[in-house]
């Protein structure tokens, strides 16, 4: 599996179709695997947080979740193959789990949100084996939640906590959780619960799904503004690489 670096942070060059054999391997090789759906804000955090960067380095799969990541890869002349939105990947995993008799556990969001999300998931995937679920407010009983997940013997764990806290939390507790695959899904439970609508197909194709979400959640404007920082850093990184090429000694100069 090929990977690229954006702001020195790893992102894997995979398509949806190419993840299928990987998921099969992750669920059958006897190991435990963390999957990351990466967006620009996560890469900005990882660039300044060595512990988070290490989580990216150790993950079994780092997916290009957003249009920003996809743009950065093309701008840097290391184009990714396909954008893999987190909500679509979660649907993909749920469908795979149902078809192959794997059990799942849902962790995160408020109680009313996770309850409604699980209810809707049951309706959409009636044969899915749901090992359990729990809201994301457990700071005072973390050990009991970890034990609950392990006791459930879930094959796949979906974690919807704050980003990038969820990535660090999964990395820290992966061995104790027991799941073969653990993946951070951010705000996906809001979509599954119906609290948040997905953008129309035409907006998704134009890669402006972020605008539709901003209209529904105006408070996200601060996150959108941070994207300008990401864009500037990507541009500066490319200019720096170009500058280093032209400033490198010529062959004849090396030999003198």
N, C-alpha and C positions, 0 to 999 in steps of 0.2 A: 504494500500500500504506500503510495507516494504522499508526501506532505510538503507544504510550503511554509514560509515564515512571513507573517505580517506583523510589523513592529516587533520583530524577533520572537513572536509567539506562534506556536505550531497550529496549523489548520490542515486537515487531511483532504486530499483530492479524491473524493468519492461521489458516486451518484446514488440515487435511491436503490437502483437495481444492484449496485455493487455492495450495498450494505447487507443484502439478504444472506449471502453465505457467511458474512462476518457475524451476523446475529446468531445464525445456526451454530457457528463455532463457539461463540461466547457462552451459549446456553448448554453446550455439551462437553466442553473441554475440562470441566472440573475446577476451573478457576473463577475468580470474581472480577468483574469488569465495570469500570466507570466510563460512561459516555457523556460527552459534553456537547451541547448545542451552542456554538459560540456566536456572540454578536460583538459589535464594535466597542460597546462600553465595557464588556468583559475583557477585551484585549487591552484597553486603556488601563484597567485595574491591574491586569497581569504584568504589564510593562513596568509598573512601579512597585509591585508586590511580588517578591521572589518566591514566597510560599505559594501564591496562586499560580505563578508561572510553572512551578514544580508540579502542581496538580495537572496542568495542561500537558506537561512533558510525560507524566506517568499514565495519563488516561489511555484507555484502549482504543478510543475513537473520539476525534474532535471534528464535529460537523459544522459546515458553513451555514449558519442559521439565517443570516440576513442579507439584504441587498447591499448594505454597507460593506460587509466582508467580501461579497462577490465583486463589487466595484473596485475595492482595494487590490484584489488579486489581479484583475485585468490591468489596472493602472500601473501596477508594479511589474507587468510583463510575466507574471506567473499565474495565468488564469486558472481558476477552479473549474471543475466540470459542470457543477450544478449547485444551485442554492437549495438547501434542505430546511424549510421552515420547521421550527420546533413542534408546532401543533400538528403539522402533517406527519412528522416523524413519530409523534406519539400515537396518532391514528394508525400508522403503519405497524408499530410494535403491538398495539392492541389487536389488530387484525391477525398478525402473525401468532400472537399468543393464543387467540381463540382457535385458529386453524390447527395449531400444534399442541394443544392441551397444556399450555404453560400457565401458571398462576401469577397473579399480579397483586401488588399492594400500592395504595395511593396515600401519599403523605403531603400535607400542606394546605394552605388557605384557611379561611374562617370555617367554623363548623357548618354553617348553613350553606356555604359555597361548596365545600367538599361533599356534603351529603347530597346536594342536588346534582353535582357533577357525576357522582357514582351512580345515582339513579338514572341519569340520562345515558351513561355509558352502558349500563345494564340493558337498556332498551335498544341501543345501537348494536351491542355485541351480546346477544342473549345467551350464547354458549360459553362466554368468557368465564374462566375460573377466577373469581375475586377472593383473594385470601384475606383481605381486610383493608381498612382505611382509617386515617386519623387526621385531625386538623393540624395546622402547623404551629400551634401555640403550646409548646411543651417544654419551655426552658427550665421549669422547675421539676420536671419529671422525665428528663431525657433518657436516663437508663431504662426506665420502664417502657418507653416507646421503642427503644432499640430492641429490647427483649420481646416486645409484642410483634415486631416485624420479623425477628428471627424465628420466633415460635410459629408464625404463620406459614413458614417454609415457602414464601413467595419466590418465584423464579425471577421476576422483574419488579423492581421498585421504582416508582415515579415520585420524584421529590420536587414539590412546588413551593420553595421558600424564596427568600430574597436573594437576588443575584449580586455578588458572587458568593454569598454566604453558603448557598446550597451546594456549590461545587466543593468548597472546603469541608463542609459537613460530611458529604458523601465520602470524600477522600479520607477523612479522619476516622470514620466509623465503618468503612466498607467491609472489613474482615468480620466485624461484630454483627452486621446486619443479616448476613447469610444469603442474600439475594445474589444470583449469578450475574445479573445486570442491574446497575443503578444509574438512573439518568435524571438530570435536572430538567424540569419542564417549566420553570418560571410561572408565568400567569396563565398557563393553559387551562387550569381548572375554571378560571373565569369564563373561558370560551365554552367549555363542556357544560358548565352550569347554566349557560344562557345569559349570564350577567354581561357578557361582552360578545358583540357580534363580529364575525369575520368580514373583511372587506369584500365587495363584489368582485367577481372573477376579473373584470376588466382592470380594476385597480391592482389586483395581484399581478396580472400580466405586465402592467406598466411599472411594477415594483414600487408602488406608492401606498402599500398597505399600511405603512407607518402613519400616513396622513389620516386614514380612516380611523385608526386607533386613537390618534391625537384628538380627533373631533369628539370621540366618546369619552376620552380621559384627558381633559385639558391640562391637568396637573403634570402630564408627561412632557410638557414643553421644556422643562429643565433638562430632561434626558436628550431631547432633540437638539438642544443647544450644545450639549456636550459632543454631539456628532461632528460639529465644526472643528473641535479639537482633534478628533480622530482623523478627519480629512487633512488638516494641516500637518499632522505628524506623518501621515502616509506620504504626502507630497514632499515633505522635508527629507524623509528617508530615501525616496527615489532620487532627489537632487543630490543628496549626500553620496549615494552610490555612484551616480554619474560623475560627480566631482572627483571621487577617489580613483575612478578609472583614468580620467584625464591627468590626474596628478601623479599617477604611478610612474616610476622611472622607466625609460625606454630600455630595450634590451642592451643597446650599446652603452648606455650609462651604467648599467649594472656591471658590465664587464670591465669598466675602467677602474 
